[in-house]
Amino acid sequence: MRCLIIITVLFLTVNSLYAITLDEAVKVALENNYQINSVRHLATASKHILSATKALKMPSFFLNSEYTYLNDSNNIKFSTPFGSENLKMTEQDYINLSTGIKLNLYTGGFISGSISKALHNYYASKYKLQETELDVKYNTQIAYINILELLSYKKIAEKHLEALEKHYKNVECFYNEGMVPYIDMLQTEVKVKDAVQKLTSINNSVKVAKTNLVIILGKEATDNISIVNIQKNYIKKLKTDILFNIAKENRPVLKMLDCKIKAAESEIQIASSGYKPKIFVAGGYNYSDMQPSVEHKDNFLFQTGLTFQLDWDKSFNEVKAAKENKYALIINKKDIESKILLGVKKVFEDYNTAVSNLQVANSTVKSAKEYYRTIKLKYKEGLTDNSHVLDAEAMLTKALMTEKTFYFNIIKKFFLMERVIGKEF
């Protein structure tokens, strides 16, 4: 029974914990992320709207049917040489039926404008989906890197705690031999407890970071994952002008705004149709038994007609509003382009700064390790006190964590650069 319980627990653990690479995480997120699926449905809705708008070009079928019941039939009384007579004009109850098809021949640009607007809105929704995918991909990469960064902090914190515990034992031995005062033990014990608290905080941060990644992947928050270290060189030589040109060519948001501008132009055409005549043709069948004296109660018909309606200056103001909307979109695109240029410039400088900072951090770690090694030797020889040892250990730990921070910062800036230009290197 005990063996069965152990096997069950192991089975549940294996099924709830799975390793995933960064590329796999991005692929899963692009398929399952809630935000992407929401925008994907909106794009599908735009496609259906386009199909519905195209139906305006086709003939429309109509069917009208009425049943009327009167309290009495309508009669006309008239006189004849032989006396008065009643002529029934309408039945007391009767049916009117008309059916047929109608085709718009000319609508002043309303149909063509509506189809063009729906088409460009559909393209815009597809580009919005691509922009959302870039966001989710970047968020996935950052969430993944944050976990790796925290795990690197965890290893440093564990080594820091291990070093402090070992140092505490040495201090305890020195104290028992009467070589150091009791206050050195207390001082070291406080540092050990502080290191335990920091390690606990990092462990909690790792759990939260993993939950964040799981949610971005579109999975249940209760799922647990294990990640894999990345083996790619993210240090590259880049130029801002080339990056900006790549961004102008690839950013879906700029293509989306181009489509919205074209849709706004179509909206101007739609609004202009309000003060233009419309021409249509129709054919169908009518039936009515309202008048009993009419011999043929049904007939076929063909119609052609022209309609014109002008609601004061409504259409003219709608045209002005559509033009203002177009101008607003053009200005908005210029603003977005400026922000992309600024984003490229900023992330380029931040990336180069991170690379330089890492080089300084590497040198600092070497110095901190040598300083820590020297202080420990001096302490064992009684040439320095406990505070210097603890300070040297803290200095080394801080240098190691700073080194990891700048290393992962390079990767984050690299991914941000890909996000800003809308393309992988």
C-alpha positions as MATLAB code, in Angstrom:
seq = 'MRCLIIITVLFLTVNSLYAITLDEAVKVALENNYQINSVRHLATASKHILSATKALKMPSFFLNSEYTYLNDSNNIKFSTPFGSENLKMTEQDYINLSTGIKLNLYTGGFISGSISKALHNYYASKYKLQETELDVKYNTQIAYINILELLSYKKIAEKHLEALEKHYKNVECFYNEGMVPYIDMLQTEVKVKDAVQKLTSINNSVKVAKTNLVIILGKEATDNISIVNIQKNYIKKLKTDILFNIAKENRPVLKMLDCKIKAAESEIQIASSGYKPKIFVAGGYNYSDMQPSVEHKDNFLFQTGLTFQLDWDKSFNEVKAAKENKYALIINKKDIESKILLGVKKVFEDYNTAVSNLQVANSTVKSAKEYYRTIKLKYKEGLTDNSHVLDAEAMLTKALMTEKTFYFNIIKKFFLMERVIGKEF';
ca = [
       0.000    0.000    0.000;
       2.820    2.385    0.915;
       4.577    1.609   -2.382;
       1.362    2.387   -4.298;
       1.064    5.769   -2.582;
       4.673    6.649   -3.438;
       4.164    5.661   -7.102;
       0.965    7.744   -7.268;
       2.698   10.807   -5.822;
       5.592   10.434   -8.262;
       3.162   10.073  -11.168;
       1.291   13.237  -10.191;
       4.543   15.126   -9.730;
       5.877   14.134  -13.140;
       2.628   15.092  -14.826;
       2.424   18.477  -13.090;
       6.101   19.343  -13.674;
       7.460   19.540  -17.197;
      10.552   21.111  -18.712;
      10.158   23.605  -21.524;
      12.692   25.504  -23.621;
      12.363   29.177  -24.487;
      11.413   28.458  -28.114;
       8.822   25.925  -26.977;
       7.403   28.413  -24.501;
       7.011   31.036  -27.240;
       5.309   28.490  -29.514;
       2.862   27.437  -26.789;
       2.084   31.068  -25.937;
       1.354   31.954  -29.572;
      -1.119   29.065  -29.713;
      -2.817   29.300  -26.316;
      -2.412   32.812  -24.911;
      -5.774   34.310  -23.936;
      -4.994   37.755  -25.355;
      -3.970   36.335  -28.722;
      -7.059   34.133  -28.913;
      -9.250   37.130  -28.139;
      -7.698   39.244  -30.913;
      -7.786   36.222  -33.233;
     -11.569   35.992  -32.773;
     -11.867   39.720  -33.507;
      -9.967   39.170  -36.765;
     -12.344   36.337  -37.661;
     -15.281   38.630  -36.886;
     -13.837   41.228  -39.301;
     -13.637   38.523  -41.957;
     -17.330   37.702  -41.483;
     -18.194   41.415  -41.652;
     -16.330   41.607  -44.979;
     -18.301   38.636  -46.342;
     -21.544   40.228  -45.146;
     -20.661   43.554  -46.800;
     -19.861   41.873  -50.120;
     -23.460   40.633  -50.150;
     -24.541   44.224  -50.912;
     -23.452   43.641  -54.538;
     -25.866   40.762  -54.922;
     -29.642   40.963  -55.545;
     -31.786   41.054  -52.430;
     -34.841   38.824  -52.045;
     -37.973   40.214  -50.460;
     -41.253   38.693  -49.354;
     -44.117   40.733  -47.882;
     -47.356   39.180  -46.763;
     -50.338   40.790  -45.032;
     -53.684   39.548  -43.805;
     -56.327   42.194  -43.075;
     -59.694   41.755  -41.367;
     -62.264   44.590  -41.383;
     -65.415   44.908  -39.325;
     -67.322   45.137  -42.611;
     -66.665   45.090  -46.317;
     -66.470   48.404  -48.200;
     -69.403   48.958  -50.564;
     -70.332   51.782  -52.923;
     -74.018   52.500  -53.457;
     -75.009   53.903  -56.839;
     -78.286   54.400  -58.711;
     -79.354   52.866  -61.987;
     -82.551   53.227  -64.066;
     -83.618   50.026  -62.496;
     -82.928   51.104  -58.902;
     -80.010   51.359  -56.497;
     -77.176   48.856  -56.472;
     -74.298   48.071  -54.085;
     -70.816   47.443  -55.494;
     -68.418   45.667  -53.160;
     -65.060   47.440  -53.346;
     -63.139   45.338  -50.807;
     -63.636   42.080  -49.064;
     -64.133   42.005  -45.303;
     -60.882   40.042  -44.989;
     -58.175   39.812  -47.625;
     -54.541   38.896  -48.268;
     -51.787   40.954  -49.892;
     -48.643   39.157  -51.008;
     -45.608   40.464  -52.851;
     -42.281   38.766  -53.513;
     -39.317   39.297  -55.802;
     -35.721   40.458  -56.067;
     -34.151   43.902  -56.066;
     -30.762   44.904  -57.445;
     -29.026   48.209  -56.794;
     -27.460   49.495  -60.004;
     -25.986   52.702  -58.621;
     -25.650   53.770  -54.992;
     -23.373   56.766  -55.295;
     -20.372   54.738  -54.089;
     -22.039   53.410  -50.950;
     -21.610   49.693  -51.782;
     -18.073   49.906  -53.193;
     -17.043   52.164  -50.284;
     -18.541   49.806  -47.711;
     -16.752   46.789  -49.188;
     -13.453   48.678  -49.364;
     -13.825   49.806  -45.745;
     -14.623   46.290  -44.548;
     -11.692   44.872  -46.540;
      -9.160   47.293  -45.051;
     -10.593   46.829  -41.567;
     -10.088   43.091  -42.015;
      -6.458   43.620  -43.061;
      -6.018   45.971  -40.097;
      -7.332   43.291  -37.727;
      -4.793   40.802  -39.113;
      -1.940   43.265  -38.533;
      -3.268   43.922  -35.037;
      -3.104   40.187  -34.422;
       0.534   40.167  -35.591;
       1.330   43.090  -33.273;
      -0.330   41.258  -30.385;
       1.714   38.162  -31.183;
       4.882   40.268  -30.936;
       3.733   41.524  -27.528;
       2.978   38.037  -26.247;
       6.239   36.660  -27.629;
       8.200   39.416  -25.881;
       6.271   38.961  -22.626;
       6.969   35.219  -22.785;
      10.682   35.785  -23.345;
      10.926   38.272  -20.467;
       8.943   36.004  -18.132;
      11.241   33.098  -19.033;
      14.402   35.168  -18.548;
      13.129   36.500  -15.221;
      12.913   32.924  -13.943;
      16.457   32.148  -15.116;
      17.671   35.344  -13.487;
      15.992   34.504  -10.181;
      17.368   30.959  -10.282;
      20.866   32.374  -10.770;
      20.259   34.627   -7.761;
      19.112   31.561   -5.848;
      22.371   29.698   -6.545;
      24.398   32.718   -5.428;
      22.268   33.106   -2.310;
      22.667   29.409   -1.482;
      26.452   29.651   -1.828;
      26.389   32.829    0.250;
      24.441   31.059    2.998;
      26.734   28.036    2.791;
      29.810   30.273    3.121;
      28.310   32.107    6.109;
      27.394   28.853    7.863;
      30.913   27.537    7.311;
      32.335   30.810    8.580;
      30.070   30.611   11.627;
      31.531   27.201   12.495;
      35.043   28.601   12.190;
      34.142   31.551   14.412;
      32.615   29.160   16.924;
      35.851   27.139   17.023;
      37.912   30.296   17.415;
      35.630   31.432   20.221;
      35.921   28.087   22.046;
      39.698   28.441   21.812;
      39.457   31.984   23.187;
      40.777   33.568   20.008;
      37.729   35.792   19.194;
      35.066   37.480   21.334;
      31.481   36.207   21.661;
      30.206   39.194   19.728;
      31.768   37.743   16.566;
      29.489   34.715   16.916;
      26.430   36.917   17.374;
      27.396   39.091   14.439;
      27.857   36.069   12.159;
      24.620   34.455   13.388;
      22.674   37.598   12.441;
      24.205   37.509    8.959;
      23.257   33.829    8.584;
      19.636   34.489    9.500;
      19.527   37.457    7.143;
      20.858   35.236    4.331;
      18.143   32.651    5.089;
      15.464   35.332    4.798;
      16.843   36.567    1.482;
      16.969   33.020    0.115;
      13.350   32.458    1.169;
      12.353   35.689   -0.565;
      14.077   34.587   -3.771;
      12.352   31.177   -3.640;
       8.983   32.905   -3.332;
       9.827   35.193   -6.235;
      10.692   32.139   -8.362;
       7.267   30.622   -7.635;
       5.503   33.852   -8.605;
       7.616   34.195  -11.770;
       6.788   30.629  -12.826;
       3.082   31.250  -12.261;
       3.329   34.383  -14.396;
       4.912   32.380  -17.237;
       2.289   29.647  -16.970;
      -0.508   32.239  -17.259;
       1.130   33.838  -20.318;
       1.299   30.372  -21.892;
      -2.471   30.126  -21.489;
      -2.338   27.240  -19.030;
      -3.785   26.710  -15.579;
      -2.084   28.702  -12.839;
      -1.733   25.475  -10.834;
       0.561   23.939  -13.459;
       4.243   23.804  -12.572;
       7.056   24.023  -15.070;
      10.779   23.568  -15.250;
      12.850   25.703  -17.602;
      16.098   25.136  -19.480;
      19.148   27.390  -19.635;
      19.634   29.248  -22.910;
      22.785   28.659  -24.966;
      22.851   31.620  -27.351;
      25.176   34.581  -27.740;
      23.148   37.773  -27.438;
      26.038   40.217  -27.863;
      25.952   41.668  -31.394;
      27.121   44.826  -33.172;
      24.121   46.846  -34.314;
      23.399   50.202  -36.023;
      20.421   52.425  -35.214;
      19.673   53.573  -38.783;
      19.498   49.985  -40.011;
      17.320   49.010  -37.048;
      14.881   51.859  -37.697;
      14.555   50.968  -41.390;
      13.846   47.356  -40.392;
      11.191   48.590  -37.956;
       9.485   50.746  -40.608;
       9.308   47.752  -42.928;
       8.222   45.145  -40.399;
       6.186   46.695  -37.582;
       2.576   45.477  -38.019;
       1.227   48.546  -36.187;
       2.391   50.795  -39.052;
       0.783   48.506  -41.630;
      -2.358   48.446  -39.496;
      -2.500   52.259  -39.522;
      -2.046   52.281  -43.323;
      -5.096   50.031  -43.582;
      -7.070   52.243  -41.205;
      -6.200   55.314  -43.314;
      -7.492   53.525  -46.421;
     -10.621   52.511  -44.494;
     -11.096   56.179  -43.549;
     -10.863   57.120  -47.235;
     -13.598   54.579  -47.936;
     -15.660   56.138  -45.144;
     -15.438   59.476  -46.987;
     -16.815   57.758  -50.092;
     -19.645   56.223  -48.048;
     -20.555   59.580  -46.527;
     -20.467   61.246  -49.972;
     -23.076   58.790  -51.240;
     -25.584   60.458  -48.913;
     -26.146   63.350  -51.321;
     -26.130   61.263  -54.505;
     -29.100   59.556  -56.217;
     -29.621   55.787  -56.187;
     -30.860   53.647  -59.072;
     -32.362   50.170  -58.727;
     -34.268   47.536  -60.676;
     -36.712   45.016  -59.247;
     -38.889   42.199  -60.485;
     -41.437   40.089  -58.708;
     -44.933   38.785  -58.189;
     -47.975   40.401  -56.519;
     -51.179   38.788  -55.283;
     -54.200   40.443  -53.656;
     -57.818   39.349  -53.133;
     -58.833   42.657  -51.600;
     -61.067   43.642  -54.548;
     -63.551   40.938  -55.519;
     -64.412   42.626  -58.799;
     -60.849   42.313  -60.129;
     -60.613   39.233  -62.273;
     -56.859   38.713  -62.172;
     -55.778   38.824  -58.564;
     -52.101   38.170  -59.260;
     -49.536   39.594  -61.660;
     -45.832   39.737  -62.402;
     -43.991   43.027  -62.409;
     -40.752   44.724  -63.387;
     -39.637   48.019  -61.869;
     -36.814   50.465  -62.290;
     -36.493   53.473  -60.075;
     -34.446   56.396  -58.893;
     -34.387   57.616  -55.328;
     -32.867   60.743  -53.877;
     -32.989   61.955  -50.304;
     -31.074   64.834  -48.757;
     -31.265   65.309  -45.002;
     -30.317   68.980  -44.946;
     -26.512   69.186  -44.373;
     -26.157   65.811  -42.592;
     -24.198   64.097  -45.392;
     -21.882   67.069  -45.885;
     -20.990   67.107  -42.182;
     -20.456   63.336  -42.242;
     -17.962   63.818  -45.086;
     -16.133   66.486  -43.074;
     -16.041   64.190  -40.032;
     -14.677   61.289  -42.120;
     -11.931   63.545  -43.521;
     -10.956   64.692  -40.019;
     -10.784   61.040  -38.938;
      -8.448   60.319  -41.850;
      -6.187   63.271  -40.935;
      -6.123   62.095  -37.311;
      -4.968   58.627  -38.397;
      -2.214   60.113  -40.594;
      -0.954   62.191  -37.659;
      -1.231   59.172  -35.374;
       0.947   57.160  -37.749;
       3.599   59.884  -37.729;
       3.482   59.887  -33.932;
       3.884   56.105  -33.805;
       6.825   56.286  -36.231;
       8.491   58.901  -34.008;
       7.956   56.731  -30.937;
       9.387   53.699  -32.752;
      12.445   55.753  -33.730;
      12.847   56.843  -30.115;
      12.307   53.273  -28.930;
      14.968   51.966  -31.313;
      17.414   54.664  -30.204;
      16.749   54.057  -26.491;
      16.944   50.275  -26.584;
      20.102   50.530  -28.735;
      21.794   52.730  -26.133;
      20.472   50.619  -23.247;
      21.779   47.487  -24.932;
      25.261   48.949  -25.416;
      25.226   50.216  -21.834;
      24.312   46.750  -20.571;
      27.197   45.224  -22.551;
      29.638   47.741  -21.067;
      28.235   47.233  -17.575;
      28.711   43.481  -17.883;
      32.374   43.956  -18.742;
      32.822   46.145  -15.645;
      30.857   43.634  -13.546;
      33.121   40.778  -14.691;
      36.152   42.732  -13.569;
      34.457   43.610  -10.271;
      33.727   39.943   -9.554;
      37.383   39.032  -10.078;
      38.467   41.786   -7.680;
      35.796   40.825   -5.125;
      36.868   37.164   -5.199;
      40.513   38.077   -4.669;
      39.611   40.504   -1.884;
      37.448   37.875   -0.162;
      40.210   35.255   -0.444;
      42.772   37.654    1.037;
      40.513   38.740    3.920;
      39.789   35.131    4.872;
      43.504   34.330    5.026;
      44.190   37.413    7.137;
      41.320   36.515    9.485;
      42.704   33.029   10.051;
      46.056   34.606   10.826;
      44.448   37.088   13.222;
      45.353   40.104   11.081;
      41.777   41.345   10.586;
      38.448   41.132   12.389;
      35.150   39.343   11.720;
      33.421   42.423   10.303;
      35.878   42.591    7.426;
      35.196   38.940    6.567;
      31.446   39.440    6.588;
      31.760   42.618    4.547;
      33.995   40.857    2.023;
      31.490   37.978    1.720;
      28.622   40.443    1.249;
      30.676   42.383   -1.305;
      31.365   39.230   -3.316;
      27.723   38.173   -3.222;
      26.596   41.605   -4.394;
      29.189   41.592   -7.193;
      28.054   38.147   -8.371;
      24.385   39.180   -8.377;
      25.185   42.439  -10.163;
      27.072   40.448  -12.789;
      24.029   38.222  -13.339;
      21.754   41.270  -13.451;
      23.768   42.880  -16.254;
      24.092   39.569  -18.104;
      20.350   38.969  -18.155;
      19.761   42.653  -18.829;
      21.639   42.245  -22.121;
      19.299   39.405  -23.078;
      16.225   41.417  -22.089;
      17.374   44.418  -24.124;
      18.115   42.121  -27.051;
      14.564   40.754  -26.954;
      13.187   44.287  -26.544;
      15.125   45.340  -29.635;
      13.547   42.505  -31.607;
      10.152   43.604  -30.265;
      10.705   47.237  -31.261;
      11.782   46.443  -34.833;
       9.233   43.626  -35.201;
      11.715   41.055  -36.462;
      14.178   38.477  -35.134;
      17.893   38.893  -35.768;
];
